[in-house]
Amino acid sequence: MNRGDAFDPSCPTRVVLDRIGDKWTVLVIGALQDGPLRFTALRARVGGVAAKVLTQTLRAMERDGLLTRTVHAQVPPRVDYELTPLGASLTAPIATLTDWAETHLSAILAARDDYDAELGAR
Amino acid sequence: MNRGDAFDPSCPTRVVLDRIGDKWTVLVIGALQDGPLRFTALRARVGGVAAKVLTQTLRAMERDGLLTRTVHAQVPPRVDYELTPLGASLTAPIATLTDWAETHLSAILAARDDYDAELGAR
């Protein structure tokens, strides 16, 4: 296979799209873009994520080749998470998306208010 | 509110990020980027989406101000879906993401195979 087609229902691009569009994946990519972090620091940076959910997100991202998990032999063991070149190549597309969301947040919230008010007025 | 912060757990940017990162939203934006479509044509273009799921996606996108739903008074009634300027402004960020997914699909699938083979070998 050379290149996927997101509009082909049988193409696994869709599964990938679901994964990289996931909110936590987006935030982890953003959190790691300046360098590796340990689990605790990563969790603090992402903010508001349950440890279990972050662990699952990191495992899925490791499986997809987006990050590496390195265990340093010390007491207590230190575990670093770091973007691979593949993961780092997602930084720009994801920054574009996050930037759009942050920029247009007010417009979206206003649209929701209008929509809900109109429904209520019927 | 001026601008959101995706790394602030209390900021609604996260909700927006979840919505625009959704696979169906991404595909609907792509499907409508060349102009309005009726439900049936839109469903055929997106491909592999259940009517109910597409209806829910379109309603959520209308509420967020990303598209308009126009009912033309004819028999049978014709309903067109069209991106708003806000929705159209999402086209570029989403194309970047879809393009990344299509380009790096092989690398991700290969990474998954390696990961799974390594787990199996333990």
gemmi code that builds the backbone of each chain (N, CA, C; Angstrom):
import gemmi

chains = {
    "A": [
        ("MET", (0.849, -1.202, 0.000), (0.000, 0.000, 0.000), (0.880, 1.247, 0.000)),
        ("ASN", (0.544, 2.215, -0.818), (1.341, 3.433, -0.838), (0.712, 4.542, -0.002)),
        ("ARG", (-0.488, 4.916, -0.379), (-1.099, 6.053, 0.267), (-2.554, 5.726, 0.548)),
        ("GLY", (-3.057, 6.169, 1.684), (-4.440, 5.865, 2.039), (-5.427, 6.807, 1.394)),
        ("ASP", (-6.699, 6.498, 1.542), (-7.772, 7.370, 1.068), (-8.838, 7.437, 2.157)),
        ("ALA", (-8.910, 8.588, 2.819), (-9.815, 8.736, 3.957), (-11.278, 8.555, 3.554)),
        ("PHE", (-11.585, 8.742, 2.269), (-12.975, 8.624, 1.828), (-13.337, 7.203, 1.410)),
        ("ASP", (-12.384, 6.293, 1.503), (-12.666, 4.889, 1.223), (-12.959, 4.178, 2.550)),
        ("PRO", (-14.199, 3.721, 2.724), (-14.596, 3.120, 4.003), (-13.729, 1.927, 4.391)),
        ("SER", (-13.140, 1.246, 3.403), (-12.364, 0.053, 3.735), (-10.902, 0.389, 3.995)),
        ("CYS", (-10.540, 1.667, 3.887), (-9.142, 2.059, 4.068), (-8.847, 2.349, 5.541)),
        ("PRO", (-7.755, 1.771, 6.070), (-7.435, 1.982, 7.494), (-7.062, 3.419, 7.837)),
        ("THR", (-6.990, 4.312, 6.841), (-6.736, 5.726, 7.145), (-7.744, 6.233, 8.177)),
        ("ARG", (-8.959, 5.719, 8.089), (-10.015, 6.164, 9.006), (-9.702, 5.866, 10.456)),
        ("VAL", (-9.119, 4.659, 10.659), (-8.763, 4.270, 12.018), (-7.674, 5.211, 12.534)),
        ("VAL", (-6.714, 5.513, 11.652), (-5.627, 6.411, 12.021), (-6.175, 7.806, 12.325)),
        ("LEU", (-7.111, 8.244, 11.498), (-7.715, 9.567, 11.667), (-8.420, 9.660, 13.018)),
        ("ASP", (-9.121, 8.596, 13.378), (-9.791, 8.546, 14.667), (-8.794, 8.667, 15.805)),
        ("ARG", (-7.673, 7.989, 15.639), (-6.667, 7.977, 16.695), (-5.980, 9.331, 16.828)),
        ("ILE", (-5.545, 9.903, 15.709), (-4.811, 11.171, 15.822), (-5.747, 12.336, 16.095)),
        ("GLY", (-7.058, 12.173, 15.817), (-8.006, 13.240, 16.132), (-8.427, 13.218, 17.589)),
        ("ASP", (-8.073, 12.133, 18.275), (-8.458, 12.021, 19.681), (-7.858, 13.164, 20.506)),
        ("LYS", (-8.699, 13.756, 21.340), (-8.295, 14.911, 22.153), (-7.010, 14.667, 22.944)),
        ("TRP", (-6.896, 13.507, 23.585), (-5.719, 13.255, 24.430), (-4.462, 13.080, 23.595)),
        ("THR", (-4.610, 12.425, 22.438), (-3.459, 12.284, 21.547), (-2.955, 13.662, 21.124)),
        ("VAL", (-3.903, 14.519, 20.740), (-3.564, 15.883, 20.330), (-2.799, 16.609, 21.436)),
        ("LEU", (-3.275, 16.467, 22.677), (-2.639, 17.183, 23.784), (-1.275, 16.577, 24.146)),
        ("VAL", (-1.147, 15.251, 24.038), (0.145, 14.621, 24.338), (1.189, 15.040, 23.304)),
        ("ILE", (0.799, 15.079, 22.037), (1.735, 15.532, 20.996), (2.199, 16.956, 21.309)),
        ("GLY", (1.259, 17.805, 21.669), (1.605, 19.189, 22.012), (2.509, 19.258, 23.237)),
        ("ALA", (2.239, 18.408, 24.227), (3.001, 18.441, 25.486), (4.433, 17.973, 25.286)),
        ("LEU", (4.638, 17.040, 24.327), (5.975, 16.460, 24.130), (6.783, 17.162, 23.048)),
        ("GLN", (6.199, 18.197, 22.433), (6.886, 18.766, 21.275), (8.210, 19.457, 21.635)),
        ("ASP", (8.374, 19.851, 22.904), (9.633, 20.509, 23.282), (10.662, 19.547, 23.866)),
        ("GLY", (10.311, 18.249, 23.926), (11.277, 17.279, 24.454), (10.601, 16.250, 25.332)),
        ("PRO", (11.387, 15.214, 25.748), (10.823, 14.116, 26.532), (10.350, 14.548, 27.918)),
        ("LEU", (9.374, 13.834, 28.428), (8.855, 14.096, 29.766), (8.611, 12.766, 30.476)),
        ("ARG", (8.687, 12.795, 31.800), (8.286, 11.630, 32.587), (6.769, 11.655, 32.740)),
        ("PHE", (6.227, 10.505, 33.129), (4.773, 10.358, 33.201), (4.114, 11.467, 34.038)),
        ("THR", (4.669, 11.722, 35.217), (4.052, 12.691, 36.122), (4.058, 14.097, 35.533)),
        ("ALA", (5.172, 14.469, 34.927), (5.275, 15.801, 34.324), (4.346, 15.910, 33.113)),
        ("LEU", (4.281, 14.825, 32.349), (3.417, 14.791, 31.170), (1.961, 14.942, 31.595)),
        ("ARG", (1.593, 14.228, 32.651), (0.211, 14.276, 33.116), (-0.147, 15.679, 33.604)),
        ("ALA", (0.806, 16.317, 34.294), (0.573, 17.676, 34.779), (0.427, 18.653, 33.606)),
        ("ARG", (1.238, 18.457, 32.565), (1.212, 19.353, 31.411), (-0.105, 19.211, 30.646)),
        ("VAL", (-0.538, 17.968, 30.426), (-1.776, 17.734, 29.689), (-2.954, 18.285, 30.491)),
        ("GLY", (-2.960, 17.987, 31.767), (-3.985, 18.558, 32.650), (-5.330, 17.882, 32.555)),
        ("GLY", (-5.855, 17.489, 33.729), (-7.217, 16.979, 33.772), (-7.414, 15.623, 33.132)),
        ("VAL", (-6.342, 14.837, 33.022), (-6.484, 13.508, 32.429), (-6.277, 12.453, 33.517)),
        ("ALA", (-7.159, 11.463, 33.556), (-7.013, 10.373, 34.515), (-5.769, 9.567, 34.162)),
        ("ALA", (-5.057, 9.065, 35.195), (-3.818, 8.306, 34.967), (-4.075, 7.132, 34.031)),
        ("LYS", (-5.192, 6.462, 34.213), (-5.498, 5.273, 33.404), (-5.693, 5.653, 31.925)),
        ("VAL", (-6.393, 6.750, 31.714), (-6.653, 7.202, 30.341), (-5.346, 7.630, 29.673)),
        ("LEU", (-4.486, 8.334, 30.443), (-3.201, 8.745, 29.870), (-2.351, 7.522, 29.535)),
        ("THR", (-2.339, 6.534, 30.417), (-1.588, 5.301, 30.164), (-2.070, 4.622, 28.880)),
        ("GLN", (-3.385, 4.537, 28.709), (-3.943, 3.909, 27.500), (-3.577, 4.704, 26.253)),
        ("THR", (-3.654, 6.030, 26.362), (-3.303, 6.894, 25.230), (-1.844, 6.705, 24.846)),
        ("LEU", (-0.953, 6.673, 25.860), (0.478, 6.524, 25.592), (0.785, 5.168, 24.966)),
        ("ARG", (0.100, 4.123, 25.438), (0.333, 2.789, 24.883), (-0.102, 2.740, 23.411)),
        ("ALA", (-1.268, 3.328, 23.119), (-1.754, 3.341, 21.729), (-0.804, 4.142, 20.842)),
        ("MET", (-0.282, 5.251, 21.377), (0.639, 6.081, 20.594), (1.974, 5.373, 20.379)),
        ("GLU", (2.401, 4.608, 21.385), (3.641, 3.832, 21.241), (3.443, 2.757, 20.169)),
        ("ARG", (2.288, 2.112, 20.204), (1.979, 1.063, 19.212), (1.946, 1.648, 17.800)),
        ("ASP", (1.457, 2.874, 17.685), (1.382, 3.527, 16.369), (2.717, 4.115, 15.925)),
        ("GLY", (3.745, 3.969, 16.768), (5.061, 4.468, 16.405), (5.205, 5.971, 16.553)),
        ("LEU", (4.311, 6.607, 17.363), (4.364, 8.062, 17.521), (5.292, 8.486, 18.656)),
        ("LEU", (5.497, 7.602, 19.624), (6.400, 7.939, 20.727), (7.116, 6.692, 21.221)),
        ("THR", (8.219, 6.931, 21.947), (8.942, 5.831, 22.581), (8.840, 5.964, 24.091)),
        ("ARG", (8.898, 4.826, 24.723), (8.852, 4.753, 26.181), (10.188, 4.158, 26.605)),
        ("THR", (10.998, 4.932, 27.325), (12.324, 4.462, 27.720), (12.404, 4.327, 29.233)),
        ("VAL", (12.745, 3.126, 29.670), (12.890, 2.883, 31.102), (14.361, 2.996, 31.476)),
        ("HIS", (14.695, 3.939, 32.366), (16.073, 4.110, 32.814), (16.281, 3.293, 34.085)),
        ("ALA", (17.335, 2.457, 34.070), (17.600, 1.566, 35.205), (18.150, 2.355, 36.382)),
        ("GLN", (17.292, 2.854, 37.208), (17.698, 3.523, 38.437), (16.629, 3.247, 39.474)),
        ("VAL", (16.891, 3.627, 40.706), (15.916, 3.358, 41.762), (15.417, 4.692, 42.323)),
        ("PRO", (14.087, 4.979, 42.234), (13.088, 4.182, 41.506), (13.281, 4.327, 39.994)),
        ("PRO", (12.807, 3.378, 39.186), (12.995, 3.445, 37.727), (12.430, 4.739, 37.167)),
        ("ARG", (13.124, 5.312, 36.182), (12.615, 6.532, 35.554), (12.133, 6.177, 34.154)),
        ("VAL", (10.949, 6.605, 33.808), (10.401, 6.300, 32.487), (10.164, 7.606, 31.730)),
        ("ASP", (10.824, 7.709, 30.567), (10.667, 8.907, 29.737), (9.814, 8.610, 28.508)),
        ("TYR", (8.973, 9.561, 28.160), (8.207, 9.476, 26.923), (8.721, 10.538, 25.964)),
        ("GLU", (8.960, 10.120, 24.729), (9.551, 11.043, 23.754), (8.950, 10.791, 22.370)),
        ("LEU", (8.681, 11.850, 21.645), (8.150, 11.686, 20.290), (9.199, 11.055, 19.378)),
        ("THR", (8.761, 10.153, 18.503), (9.622, 9.646, 17.430), (9.600, 10.690, 16.309)),
        ("PRO", (10.450, 10.539, 15.291), (10.350, 11.452, 14.136), (8.934, 11.439, 13.529)),
        ("LEU", (8.299, 10.250, 13.482), (6.928, 10.167, 12.973), (5.973, 11.000, 13.837)),
        ("GLY", (6.098, 10.842, 15.153), (5.259, 11.619, 16.069), (5.530, 13.107, 15.944)),
        ("ALA", (6.816, 13.466, 15.805), (7.184, 14.881, 15.682), (6.621, 15.486, 14.400)),
        ("SER", (6.474, 14.645, 13.363), (5.929, 15.158, 12.089), (4.439, 15.482, 12.208)),
        ("LEU", (3.812, 15.008, 13.291), (2.394, 15.334, 13.528), (2.237, 16.673, 14.244)),
        ("THR", (3.344, 17.197, 14.766), (3.280, 18.420, 15.564), (2.644, 19.585, 14.796)),
        ("ALA", (3.091, 19.788, 13.568), (2.583, 20.932, 12.797), (1.095, 20.799, 12.450)),
        ("PRO", (0.650, 19.653, 11.865), (-0.783, 19.521, 11.589), (-1.638, 19.700, 12.835)),
        ("ILE", (-1.168, 19.172, 13.952), (-1.969, 19.236, 15.172), (-1.976, 20.647, 15.750)),
        ("ALA", (-0.855, 21.347, 15.620), (-0.813, 22.732, 16.086), (-1.816, 23.580, 15.295)),
        ("THR", (-1.947, 23.283, 13.998), (-2.903, 23.996, 13.158), (-4.330, 23.797, 13.674)),
        ("LEU", (-4.614, 22.550, 14.044), (-5.956, 22.217, 14.519), (-6.233, 22.854, 15.892)),
        ("THR", (-5.267, 22.728, 16.799), (-5.428, 23.303, 18.130), (-5.565, 24.824, 18.035)),
        ("ASP", (-4.756, 25.405, 17.165), (-4.804, 26.848, 16.984), (-6.177, 27.281, 16.462)),
        ("TRP", (-6.711, 26.521, 15.510), (-8.054, 26.837, 14.993), (-9.071, 26.786, 16.133)),
        ("ALA", (-8.999, 25.712, 16.941), (-9.965, 25.538, 18.028), (-9.880, 26.687, 19.027)),
        ("GLU", (-8.648, 27.092, 19.355), (-8.479, 28.168, 20.335), (-8.948, 29.504, 19.766)),
        ("THR", (-8.680, 29.722, 18.486), (-9.039, 30.987, 17.844), (-10.552, 31.150, 17.684)),
        ("HIS", (-11.226, 30.035, 17.306), (-12.639, 30.143, 16.953), (-13.573, 29.697, 18.069)),
        ("LEU", (-13.003, 29.525, 19.262), (-13.812, 29.047, 20.379), (-15.028, 29.940, 20.639)),
        ("SER", (-14.807, 31.247, 20.687), (-15.915, 32.172, 20.984), (-17.021, 32.055, 19.948)),
        ("ALA", (-16.643, 31.960, 18.667), (-17.636, 31.863, 17.593), (-18.464, 30.588, 17.734)),
        ("ILE", (-17.814, 29.495, 18.102), (-18.532, 28.225, 18.242), (-19.477, 28.270, 19.430)),
        ("LEU", (-18.999, 28.818, 20.536), (-19.867, 28.897, 21.717), (-21.059, 29.811, 21.451)),
        ("ALA", (-20.840, 30.893, 20.705), (-21.936, 31.806, 20.355), (-22.949, 31.100, 19.443)),
        ("ALA", (-22.430, 30.311, 18.476), (-23.318, 29.569, 17.573), (-24.180, 28.587, 18.361)),
        ("ARG", (-23.587, 27.953, 19.344), (-24.334, 26.997, 20.167), (-25.449, 27.690, 20.945)),
        ("ASP", (-25.114, 28.847, 21.509), (-26.126, 29.594, 22.259), (-27.303, 29.956, 21.354)),
        ("ASP", (-26.993, 30.447, 20.152), (-28.043, 30.815, 19.195), (-28.915, 29.603, 18.862)),
        ("TYR", (-28.262, 28.508, 18.574), (-28.966, 27.286, 18.171), (-29.893, 26.819, 19.290)),
        ("ASP", (-29.358, 26.802, 20.503), (-30.154, 26.310, 21.629), (-31.300, 27.266, 21.959)),
        ("ALA", (-31.055, 28.578, 21.828), (-32.106, 29.573, 22.099), (-33.238, 29.427, 21.089)),
        ("GLU", (-32.860, 29.174, 19.827), (-33.857, 29.034, 18.780), (-34.704, 27.778, 18.997)),
        ("LEU", (-34.054, 26.710, 19.394), (-34.785, 25.481, 19.697), (-35.767, 25.713, 20.854)),
        ("GLY", (-35.284, 26.444, 21.874), (-36.114, 26.720, 23.050), (-37.305, 27.596, 22.724)),
        ("ALA", (-37.160, 28.459, 21.700), (-38.200, 29.431, 21.361), (-39.324, 28.805, 20.515)),
        ("ARG", (-39.048, 27.600, 19.991), (-40.057, 26.966, 19.137), (-41.282, 26.506, 19.924)),
    ],
    "B": [
        ("MET", (-14.637, 36.134, 26.692), (-13.520, 35.253, 26.414), (-12.910, 35.602, 25.063)),
        ("ASN", (-11.584, 35.662, 25.015), (-10.946, 35.966, 23.747), (-10.449, 34.710, 23.039)),
        ("ARG", (-9.585, 34.020, 23.690), (-8.940, 32.887, 23.047), (-8.858, 31.735, 24.046)),
        ("GLY", (-9.056, 30.522, 23.555), (-9.030, 29.368, 24.440), (-7.623, 28.877, 24.714)),
        ("ASP", (-7.516, 27.921, 25.645), (-6.237, 27.282, 25.937), (-6.489, 25.786, 26.081)),
        ("ALA", (-6.051, 25.032, 25.072), (-6.340, 23.594, 25.042), (-5.729, 22.864, 26.233)),
        ("PHE", (-4.697, 23.451, 26.845), (-4.048, 22.780, 27.970), (-4.676, 23.131, 29.313)),
        ("ASP", (-5.714, 23.945, 29.285), (-6.443, 24.262, 30.507), (-7.668, 23.343, 30.586)),
        ("PRO", (-7.670, 22.433, 31.578), (-8.748, 21.443, 31.665), (-10.133, 22.075, 31.757)),
        ("SER", (-10.221, 23.298, 32.272), (-11.531, 23.922, 32.436), (-11.941, 24.720, 31.200)),
        ("CYS", (-11.084, 24.765, 30.194), (-11.400, 25.556, 28.998), (-12.192, 24.715, 27.995)),
        ("PRO", (-13.302, 25.277, 27.469), (-14.125, 24.510, 26.519), (-13.437, 24.225, 25.190)),
        ("THR", (-12.227, 24.735, 24.985), (-11.483, 24.388, 23.764), (-11.400, 22.879, 23.606)),
        ("ARG", (-11.306, 22.187, 24.738), (-11.187, 20.725, 24.694), (-12.409, 20.068, 24.070)),
        ("VAL", (-13.583, 20.609, 24.422), (-14.819, 20.055, 23.868), (-14.830, 20.271, 22.356)),
        ("VAL", (-14.408, 21.462, 21.954), (-14.355, 21.799, 20.529), (-13.355, 20.879, 19.810)),
        ("LEU", (-12.218, 20.656, 20.448), (-11.176, 19.807, 19.881), (-11.702, 18.390, 19.677)),
        ("ASP", (-12.443, 17.898, 20.657), (-13.048, 16.576, 20.541), (-14.001, 16.515, 19.351)),
        ("ARG", (-14.756, 17.579, 19.183), (-15.756, 17.605, 18.125), (-15.114, 17.688, 16.749)),
        ("ILE", (-14.152, 18.602, 16.588), (-13.560, 18.761, 15.247), (-12.581, 17.649, 14.923)),
        ("GLY", (-12.092, 16.937, 15.963), (-11.204, 15.815, 15.697), (-11.975, 14.553, 15.348)),
        ("ASP", (-13.287, 14.590, 15.557), (-14.110, 13.413, 15.247), (-13.996, 13.036, 13.777)),
        ("LYS", (-13.805, 11.740, 13.537), (-13.613, 11.224, 12.175), (-14.708, 11.665, 11.207)),
        ("TRP", (-15.965, 11.597, 11.644), (-17.063, 11.942, 10.724), (-17.095, 13.438, 10.427)),
        ("THR", (-16.808, 14.244, 11.437), (-16.747, 15.691, 11.210), (-15.672, 16.009, 10.172)),
        ("VAL", (-14.511, 15.392, 10.345), (-13.395, 15.593, 9.417), (-13.816, 15.235, 7.986)),
        ("LEU", (-14.517, 14.111, 7.837), (-14.898, 13.669, 6.499), (-16.021, 14.537, 5.911)),
        ("VAL", (-16.946, 15.014, 6.750), (-18.015, 15.886, 6.250), (-17.429, 17.213, 5.767)),
        ("ILE", (-16.502, 17.766, 6.535), (-15.848, 19.018, 6.116), (-15.186, 18.826, 4.743)),
        ("GLY", (-14.476, 17.715, 4.605), (-13.820, 17.422, 3.330), (-14.826, 17.236, 2.200)),
        ("ALA", (-15.942, 16.576, 2.506), (-16.946, 16.285, 1.475), (-17.651, 17.558, 1.001)),
        ("LEU", (-17.789, 18.543, 1.897), (-18.530, 19.762, 1.549), (-17.634, 20.893, 1.063)),
        ("GLN", (-16.329, 20.653, 0.987), (-15.437, 21.776, 0.694), (-15.611, 22.326, -0.733)),
        ("ASP", (-16.174, 21.497, -1.633), (-16.364, 21.991, -3.006), (-17.763, 22.548, -3.254)),
        ("GLY", (-18.610, 22.578, -2.228), (-19.945, 23.139, -2.401), (-20.999, 22.316, -1.686)),
        ("PRO", (-22.249, 22.834, -1.658), (-23.330, 22.184, -0.921), (-23.702, 20.818, -1.506)),
        ("LEU", (-24.191, 19.945, -0.653), (-24.658, 18.625, -1.079), (-25.954, 18.289, -0.348)),
        ("ARG", (-26.777, 17.463, -0.996), (-27.951, 16.923, -0.323), (-27.515, 15.735, 0.520)),
        ("PHE", (-28.399, 15.366, 1.455), (-28.052, 14.313, 2.408), (-27.542, 13.044, 1.722)),
        ("THR", (-28.283, 12.587, 0.700), (-27.940, 11.323, 0.044), (-26.563, 11.391, -0.629)),
        ("ALA", (-26.318, 12.509, -1.309), (-25.036, 12.674, -1.993), (-23.897, 12.787, -0.978)),
        ("LEU", (-24.180, 13.494, 0.120), (-23.186, 13.668, 1.179), (-22.840, 12.309, 1.795)),
        ("ARG", (-23.884, 11.518, 2.036), (-23.668, 10.205, 2.643), (-22.843, 9.311, 1.719)),
        ("ALA", (-23.136, 9.380, 0.418), (-22.385, 8.568, -0.550), (-20.920, 9.013, -0.599)),
        ("ARG", (-20.698, 10.344, -0.500), (-19.334, 10.880, -0.581), (-18.517, 10.485, 0.647)),
        ("VAL", (-19.121, 10.608, 1.831), (-18.415, 10.260, 3.063), (-18.122, 8.765, 3.071)),
        ("GLY", (-19.106, 7.962, 2.723), (-18.877, 6.519, 2.586), (-18.861, 5.777, 3.903)),
        ("GLY", (-19.665, 4.715, 3.974), (-19.612, 3.830, 5.138), (-20.141, 4.423, 6.427)),
        ("VAL", (-20.969, 5.457, 6.331), (-21.511, 6.055, 7.552), (-23.006, 5.726, 7.650)),
        ("ALA", (-23.443, 5.307, 8.825), (-24.860, 5.023, 9.044), (-25.645, 6.326, 8.971)),
        ("ALA", (-26.865, 6.275, 8.418), (-27.680, 7.488, 8.269), (-27.865, 8.199, 9.615)),
        ("LYS", (-28.086, 7.420, 10.653), (-28.330, 8.004, 11.972), (-27.094, 8.756, 12.477)),
        ("VAL", (-25.944, 8.143, 12.275), (-24.689, 8.760, 12.728), (-24.413, 10.038, 11.941)),
        ("LEU", (-24.679, 9.986, 10.623), (-24.467, 11.179, 9.810), (-25.420, 12.298, 10.235)),
        ("THR", (-26.674, 11.940, 10.502), (-27.651, 12.940, 10.964), (-27.182, 13.596, 12.262)),
        ("GLN", (-26.702, 12.786, 13.190), (-26.224, 13.334, 14.466), (-25.005, 14.234, 14.265)),
        ("THR", (-24.115, 13.802, 13.386), (-22.918, 14.599, 13.097), (-23.315, 15.945, 12.495)),
        ("LEU", (-24.256, 15.919, 11.531), (-24.675, 17.150, 10.871), (-25.367, 18.095, 11.847)),
        ("ARG", (-26.177, 17.528, 12.750), (-26.865, 18.375, 13.730), (-25.849, 19.040, 14.655)),
        ("ALA", (-24.858, 18.273, 15.103), (-23.829, 18.829, 15.988), (-23.034, 19.921, 15.267)),
        ("MET", (-22.748, 19.691, 13.986), (-21.977, 20.674, 13.226), (-22.802, 21.935, 12.963)),
        ("GLU", (-24.109, 21.757, 12.773), (-24.988, 22.920, 12.592), (-25.038, 23.731, 13.888)),
        ("ARG", (-25.132, 23.038, 14.997), (-25.157, 23.706, 16.301), (-23.858, 24.481, 16.552)),
        ("ASP", (-22.761, 23.929, 16.099), (-21.462, 24.588, 16.286), (-21.225, 25.700, 15.270)),
        ("GLY", (-22.207, 25.906, 14.362), (-22.053, 26.981, 13.382), (-21.131, 26.632, 12.231)),
        ("LEU", (-20.864, 25.328, 12.013), (-19.941, 24.925, 10.956), (-20.647, 24.744, 9.615)),
        ("LEU", (-21.945, 24.447, 9.658), (-22.688, 24.293, 8.405), (-24.125, 24.751, 8.561)),
        ("THR", (-24.759, 24.992, 7.427), (-26.180, 25.351, 7.433), (-26.973, 24.238, 6.761)),
        ("ARG", (-28.209, 24.123, 7.191), (-29.134, 23.134, 6.648), (-30.272, 23.947, 6.045)),
        ("THR", (-30.424, 23.873, 4.716), (-31.440, 24.675, 4.043), (-32.497, 23.762, 3.430)),
        ("VAL", (-33.755, 23.991, 3.826), (-34.848, 23.196, 3.281), (-35.494, 23.985, 2.145)),
        ("HIS", (-35.480, 23.434, 0.933), (-36.107, 24.086, -0.213), (-37.537, 23.575, -0.343)),
        ("ALA", (-38.487, 24.534, -0.453), (-39.904, 24.160, -0.517), (-40.249, 23.605, -1.889)),
        ("GLN", (-40.111, 22.332, -2.042), (-40.523, 21.665, -3.267), (-40.981, 20.257, -2.884)),
        ("VAL", (-41.570, 19.542, -3.835), (-42.058, 18.202, -3.522), (-41.286, 17.170, -4.342)),
        ("PRO", (-40.567, 16.229, -3.681), (-40.338, 16.177, -2.228), (-39.382, 17.272, -1.798)),
        ("PRO", (-39.403, 17.678, -0.520), (-38.545, 18.772, -0.049), (-37.074, 18.440, -0.307)),
        ("ARG", (-36.292, 19.449, -0.683), (-34.869, 19.232, -0.904), (-34.103, 19.892, 0.239)),
        ("VAL", (-33.197, 19.191, 0.826), (-32.415, 19.731, 1.946), (-30.945, 19.773, 1.552)),
        ("ASP", (-30.380, 20.969, 1.591), (-28.958, 21.126, 1.257), (-28.138, 21.409, 2.509)),
        ("TYR", (-26.954, 20.830, 2.552), (-25.994, 21.125, 3.612), (-24.826, 21.878, 2.998)),
        ("GLU", (-24.452, 22.966, 3.667), (-23.387, 23.812, 3.113), (-22.512, 24.349, 4.244)),
        ("LEU", (-21.218, 24.398, 4.009), (-20.321, 24.948, 5.021), (-20.569, 26.443, 5.209)),
        ("THR", (-20.530, 26.916, 6.438), (-20.522, 28.353, 6.716), (-19.083, 28.848, 6.519)),
        ("PRO", (-18.862, 30.169, 6.550), (-17.468, 30.644, 6.511), (-16.628, 30.054, 7.659)),
        ("LEU", (-17.243, 29.894, 8.834), (-16.521, 29.278, 9.954), (-16.132, 27.836, 9.615)),
        ("GLY", (-17.098, 27.076, 9.075), (-16.815, 25.697, 8.670), (-15.768, 25.634, 7.571)),
        ("ALA", (-15.865, 26.556, 6.618), (-14.900, 26.575, 5.512), (-13.494, 26.883, 6.018)),
        ("SER", (-13.405, 27.647, 7.105), (-12.077, 27.985, 7.645), (-11.409, 26.767, 8.285)),
        ("LEU", (-12.191, 25.726, 8.509), (-11.629, 24.487, 9.060), (-11.046, 23.594, 7.962)),
        ("THR", (-11.386, 23.909, 6.717), (-10.976, 23.048, 5.607), (-9.457, 22.846, 5.561)),
        ("ALA", (-8.709, 23.936, 5.672), (-7.247, 23.827, 5.563), (-6.632, 23.020, 6.709)),
        ("PRO", (-6.943, 23.351, 7.981), (-6.381, 22.540, 9.067), (-6.726, 21.057, 8.928)),
        ("ILE", (-7.952, 20.777, 8.518), (-8.379, 19.380, 8.433), (-7.727, 18.672, 7.244)),
        ("ALA", (-7.525, 19.398, 6.159), (-6.826, 18.804, 5.015), (-5.401, 18.424, 5.416)),
        ("THR", (-4.771, 19.262, 6.246), (-3.417, 18.972, 6.727), (-3.399, 17.660, 7.508)),
        ("LEU", (-4.410, 17.493, 8.355), (-4.485, 16.295, 9.185), (-4.775, 15.048, 8.345)),
        ("THR", (-5.757, 15.157, 7.443), (-6.112, 14.020, 6.582), (-4.920, 13.642, 5.707)),
        ("ASP", (-4.241, 14.653, 5.191), (-3.083, 14.414, 4.350), (-1.995, 13.677, 5.124)),
        ("TRP", (-1.762, 14.106, 6.366), (-0.774, 13.432, 7.204), (-1.158, 11.965, 7.375)),
        ("ALA", (-2.442, 11.721, 7.691), (-2.902, 10.349, 7.932), (-2.713, 9.486, 6.687)),
        ("GLU", (-3.063, 10.039, 5.526), (-2.945, 9.267, 4.289), (-1.486, 9.012, 3.939)),
        ("THR", (-0.631, 10.006, 4.170), (0.783, 9.883, 3.834), (1.500, 8.873, 4.728)),
        ("HIS", (1.174, 8.905, 6.025), (1.949, 8.100, 6.973), (1.259, 6.802, 7.365)),
        ("LEU", (0.210, 6.464, 6.634), (-0.538, 5.252, 6.960), (0.348, 4.012, 6.994)),
        ("SER", (1.184, 3.821, 5.972), (2.032, 2.624, 5.914), (2.966, 2.551, 7.118)),
        ("ALA", (3.549, 3.692, 7.500), (4.478, 3.719, 8.633), (3.762, 3.328, 9.926)),
        ("ILE", (2.528, 3.800, 10.083), (1.783, 3.487, 11.303), (1.407, 2.010, 11.342)),
        ("LEU", (0.953, 1.490, 10.219), (0.585, 0.070, 10.191), (1.807, -0.815, 10.436)),
        ("ALA", (2.965, -0.409, 9.898), (4.194, -1.173, 10.121), (4.592, -1.121, 11.592)),
        ("ALA", (4.459, 0.050, 12.218), (4.784, 0.193, 13.638), (3.880, -0.712, 14.475)),
        ("ARG", (2.610, -0.792, 14.112), (1.680, -1.650, 14.844), (2.076, -3.114, 14.737)),
        ("ASP", (2.453, -3.529, 13.531), (2.864, -4.922, 13.345), (4.073, -5.243, 14.216)),
        ("ASP", (5.071, -4.347, 14.217), (6.264, -4.553, 15.029), (5.901, -4.670, 16.510)),
        ("TYR", (5.071, -3.750, 16.958), (4.682, -3.709, 18.373), (3.987, -5.005, 18.762)),
        ("ASP", (3.028, -5.426, 17.937), (2.259, -6.624, 18.246), (3.129, -7.875, 18.190)),
        ("ALA", (4.081, -7.920, 17.208), (4.969, -9.075, 17.088), (5.862, -9.177, 18.313)),
        ("GLU", (6.320, -8.025, 18.803), (7.199, -8.004, 19.965), (6.451, -8.473, 21.217)),
        ("LEU", (5.220, -8.027, 21.359), (4.398, -8.470, 22.487), (4.201, -9.976, 22.423)),
        ("GLY", (3.942, -10.500, 21.193), (3.699, -11.929, 21.016), (4.930, -12.766, 21.313)),
        ("ALA", (6.129, -12.158, 21.096), (7.376, -12.897, 21.261), (7.819, -12.978, 22.717)),
        ("ARG", (7.224, -12.177, 23.580), (7.634, -12.156, 24.982), (7.242, -13.435, 25.722)),
    ],
}
model = gemmi.Model(1)
for chain_id, residues in chains.items():
    chain = gemmi.Chain(chain_id)
    for i, (resn, *xyz) in enumerate(residues, 1):
        res = gemmi.Residue()
        res.name, res.seqid = resn, gemmi.SeqId(i, " ")
        for name, pos in zip(("N", "CA", "C"), xyz):
            atom = gemmi.Atom()
            atom.name, atom.element = name, gemmi.Element(name[0])
            atom.pos, atom.b_iso = gemmi.Position(*pos), 0.0
            res.add_atom(atom)
        chain.add_residue(res)
    model.add_chain(chain)
structure = gemmi.Structure()
structure.add_model(model)
structure.setup_entities()
